[in-house]
Amino acid sequence: MRMANLPSATASQLLDLYLSLQRRGLVGPDDVRELGIEPAQLENLEMRVPVHWALRLWQLAARRGAGPELGLRIGQQRGLHTRGPVAHLAAQSATLGEALELFRCYITVMSESEHLRVEPRARRVRVHFLFQTPLLGHAVISEHSLSSALCWVRQLTGLPLVPQAVGFCHAPRVAPAIYRQVFGVPVRFAEATDYLEWLQTDLLLPVLGANPYLKGLMQQRVSAMQAELPAQNTVRGQVLRLIEQDLPGGQLSVERLARRLGISRQTLHRHLRAERCSFSELLGEVRRRHSVLRLAQPGCRVEQLSRELGFSEPSAFYKAFKGWFGMSPKVYSATLDDR
């Protein structure tokens, strides 16, 4: 079903959008068939479909009279029965922070045209939503993604959480009151990225129905799916894999990675800039993800984890962890133990 050289997404993404638009009378089965697929085939939620098919459905809905608030409204109603493999994996997490790390790590399995960047900011965490072609520049899609993310957060925790801040790159498309009704706070526009901002303490909230055993099984499956994606052949994907490999041995440097890729240090930096990331950001992402996953495991010792993450001294790990999550790893572990 995949089209060569085009970014893909899981069928779960397209099915959820199709059903939402169909309920509003904006698209029908014939519109899906024109894409070259039967609607029933989308029920194979792990199947890969071209990302631009979703854009096609959005465009059809707009031509048929959909209002400018459509992306916001549909995002509020994400269906549990259309959860794809990544959403099922995140639903098995111990905490919201762990679920966020899993989404960030595996979001390309959901859609190769979407990425997340997590930025600690004092007592808050800003989650940047980064889009690539063909989704880049489509306001309805970014509004749908952020609204969907808020819906997922509330479903995972069972709480009516409200973000601390919300920002969009584009200008407002509807009245400010509608944005506030959806997100619960005033929304900022003409920002550098699209983002949701949360309290650090929000990330410690438990996920309803967490199951470590199922999480392990699902993570193996999702990791295998990710390894098959052409996106993993990008420089970003290769660097992430090399960091994962080198992390236990502590041999982490830009120079070493560049040598292993057969390019110069300057060329590596240039490629990463083109993919909107840097070596330090990718290293931090891998370390954050491993920290969250390992601290959720019984018997994890902070000193040992520090060595696993390639820190020369435990004090350096403590400082980095506090910058990521606003607390020490021991406090974080104690919070998990209390549950």
N, C-alpha and C positions, 0 to 999 in steps of 0.2 A: 504493500500500500504506500510505502514511502517513495517520494519523488526525489530523484538523484540531485544532490547539491542544494537542496532546499531544506531549511530548518524544519524540524518536526516537533510534534507534541503528542501526548497520550490521547487516545480517543476519548478518555473520560472528560478531558477539557472541552472537546468539541460537543460531546453528548450533553453535558450540563448546559452549555450555551444554547444548543439547538432546542432542548426541551423548554428552556426559559422563554425563548423567542416564540416557540410554537404555541405555548399557553397564551401568549398575547396576540396570536393570530398574525404574526409578522413573518414567519417562514413556515414552510411545510415540507413533507417528504420529497416532493419533486425538486425542491431546492437542494437537498442533500444529494439526490440522485444525479443532478447536474454536475456535482463535484466528482462523480464517478464511483459512488459508494451507496449501498443500501442503508437506510437508517438503522435497521436491525444489527448491522455489522458493528456499529459504534458501541454496542453492548459488550464487546470485547475490549474492556477498559484499558488494557495494556497495549493495544495495537497502536502503531505509530501512524499519524496522519500529518500532512503538511500544515504548518502553522498558518499559512495564508488562507486556508479554508475558513478558519474562524473569522478572519478579517472580512472575507467574502460575505459571511452571514451578517456581520455587523453592518456592512454596506447595504445589503438588501433591506435590512430592518429600517435603516435611515431613509432609504428611498420610498419605503411604504408607510412613512409617517411617524416613525418612532420619535418620541420627544428627546431633547438633549440630556435629560436626567436618566435615560435608560440604563447606562452602565452602572450608575450608583444604585439604582433600584434592584437590578438583577443580582448584583453582588451581595445584597443583603439576604438573599434567599438561596444560598448554595445548598444543593441537595446532598444528603448523606448517602443516598443510594448511588450517586455518581462519583463517589470518592475514588480517585485513582490510587496507584501503589504508593506514591509519596505521601499522600494524605493519610492513608491507612498506616504507614510507618510512623508518621508524626503522632498519630492518635494513640500509639503505644508508649509514648514518652513518659518519663516520670514527672517532668516539669514543663512549663511553657517555654522556658529558656532552652531546654533540650530539644523540644519540638521545633523551635525557631532555627537552631543549628542544623537540624536534619533537613528542614525545608531549604535553608541556605545552601547546604552541601549538595542536595539532590534536585534542586529546582529545575535544572536543565533536563531531567528526565520528564518532568511535567511539560516543559516547553523550552526548546533550545534558544528561544528568542528572549528569555527572561532571566535575570540574575538578581540576587539580593546582596547588599553590602551592609554589614552590621557595624555601627559606629557608636562606641560608648561616649557619653557626654555627661560628665559629672554623675548625678544620680539618675540619669536617664539613659536610654538606648535608642538611637535613631536607626530605623531600618529603611534603607534606600532601595527603591524598586527601579532597576535599570533595564531598559528595553532595547532590543536590537531589531534591525530590519527583519521582517516587514512590519513589526508592531511599533517601531519607534515613531513618535510624533502623532500618534492617534490618541487624542484626549479621552475618548470614550473607553478605550482599552485600559489606560492607566487608572481611570476612575473606577472601572469595574474591578481591577486587580486590588486596589487598596480597600474598596468596600468589601470584596470577597475575603481579604486577609482579616479584616475586623470580624466578619462573620465566623471565620474559622477559629479565631481566638476565643470568641464567646462560646462556640460549640465545644472546643477542647476543654475549657475550664468550667463551663456551666455558669459563668458569671457575666453580668452586663458590663464588661470592662469598657472604659472610654480612654482613648489615647490622650497623651499630654499635648500633642501637636500633630497637625496634618499639613502637608504641603504638596503642591502640584507645580509642574513646570509651566503649564498653560494658564491662560486667563480663565476666569470663571465662565461657565457655560449656562448656569442657571442661577437663580437668586441665592444669596448667601444663606438664607434660612433653610433651604433644602440641603445644602452641604452640612449645616449644623445639625439638622434633623438626622442625617445619616451617621455622622461621626461623633456627635455630641459635643464638639468644640468648634470654635471659629476656624475656618480653613484659610491657609495662606496660599497665594498664587504668585506666578512668575519666580518660583524658587529654582535653585540650580538642579535639583532632582525631585522626583516624587518620593514622599516618605511618610511613614508613621513613626511617632515617637512614644516610647513607653517608659514607665518608671522601672528602675533596676529591680525593685521588689516585685513587680508584676511577673518577671521572668522566673521567680521562685514558686509561683502558684502551681499546685499539682494539676495534672491532666486527668480528667475523668476516665476510668476504665483502663489505666495504664497496665501493660502486660509485658514485662521484660523478655519473656520467652518468645512471644509473638514478634516483639520488636527485633530480636536477633534474627529470626527467620525472614522477616520482611526486609531487614537491612541487607541481608545476603542477596535477596532477589533484586532489590533496587540497585545495589552496587553493580550487579551483573548487567542490568539494563543500561546503567550509565556507561559502563565500559564499552558497550556496543555502539555508543553514539559517535557520529563523526565529529561532534564538538569536542570530544576528548582528544582529537588530533590537533587542536589549536595549541598555541604556545602556552596559554593559560592552563589548559587541561594537562599538558605535559609537565609544566612546572608543579602543579598541584600533586601529580602522581609522584614526581621525584622527591618533593618535600616529604610526602607520606613515607616513601622508602627510606630516606636518609634520616628521618626524625629520630628513630631509636639510637642510631650511632652518633648523633650529635654533629655530623659533618654537614653543616648547613651554611652555605654561602652563595652569593650570586656568582662568584667566579667558578665554583665547582659545578653549579648547575649549567652555566653557560658552556663549560667544557664538555659536559655530558650531552648537551644538545648540539654540540659541534658549531657553536656560534660565539661571537665575541660578547663581552659583558655589555658593551654599548648597544649592540644589536638586540640582545635580550631585553634591555630596558626599553628600547624603541618598540619592540613587538608588544610588550606588556602595556605600554602607554596606549598603543592603538586599540588594545582590548579593554581599556579603562580600568586598569589595575596596576599593582606594583608588586615586587618580590616581598617587601615587608608586609603588605596587606595580605598576600596569599599565605605567608608563613603564620601571620597572626590568626587568620581564619582556621588553618589546620590546627594550630595549638588550642584555640578556643573550643573547637569542636571536640578534640580529644579530651580536654579538661572536663567538659560537661558530661561526656559519655563515661569517662573513667571514674569520676567522682560519684556517679550514680551507682557504681558497682560496689558490692560489699567488700570490705577489707582493703580498699585503695588507700595507700599511704602517700601523703603529699610529697615527701622527700623523693620517693621512688618515681612518682608522676613527674616531678620536676626534671629528673634525669631523662625520662622517656620523651619529654617534650624538647629536649636539647638545650636546656638552660644550664649554664655553667655553675650557678649557685642557687639554692632554694630561695634565697632572698630576692633574686631576680624574677623567679617565677611568682612569688608572693606579690611583688610590685606590679607585674604584668596582669595577674589575675584580678587584683583590686581595680586596676584601670579598666578591665573588660566588664566586670560585674559589680563594682562598687562595694565589694567586701572581700575578705580573705578567703582562700580555699577552705580553711578549717571551719569558718563560720558557715560557708555554703554547705559543706558536708554535714555539719550539725543540723542545719535546717532540713536537709533531706532525711536525716536519721529521725528527726522528731515526727516525721510522717509515718 
